[in-house]
Amino acid sequence: PQDAEFLGYGVHLEKSDEFLADYETDLDAISKMWVKSPELTKVFELFSDAYDVSQRCSGSVVVGIFESANQVWVAVFQQ
């Protein structure tokens, strides 16, 4: 929709229709939390940051996150 505001980029698992909500790394482990709701998606400002994380999440794609007055929209940016 024309009134939708671009919020940033997210990571989406298409097969299970889940969105990355949290991603943390330390020296020993990578922690990921997935949610069903796009409203809870971890939003990255830069495509390159979302892409780097997506490469570490098998089966995921980078999506654009848009918000209108009453809905959140996602659009695939990278397959």
VENDA-V687923 format. One record per pair of residues at least 12 apart in sequence whose ideal C-beta (glycine too) atoms are under 8 Angstrom apart, sorted by the first residue. I is the first residue (numbers start at 0). J is the second residue. Records with the same first field share a line. If there is no record, write none. Layout:
I=J, J
//
This chain:
0=67, 72
2=67, 68
3=65, 66, 67, 72
4=65, 66, 67
5=63, 64, 65
6=42, 64, 65, 66
7=42, 43, 44, 49, 63, 64
8=42, 43, 44, 45, 46, 48, 49, 61, 62, 63, 64, 76
9=37, 40, 41, 42, 43, 49, 61, 62, 63, 64, 73
10=22, 40, 41, 49, 52, 53, 56, 59, 60, 61, 62
11=40, 59, 60, 61, 62, 73, 75
12=33, 56, 58, 59
13=58, 59, 60
14=58
15=33
16=35
17=33, 34, 35
18=33, 34, 35, 36, 37, 39, 40, 41, 73
19=31, 32, 33, 40, 41, 52, 56, 59
20=32, 33, 34, 39, 40, 41
21=41
22=41, 52
29=55
31=56
37=64, 71, 72, 73
38=71
40=64, 73
42=64
46=61, 76, 77
49=61
50=77
53=77
60=75, 76, 77, 78
61=75, 76, 77
62=74, 75, 76
63=76
//
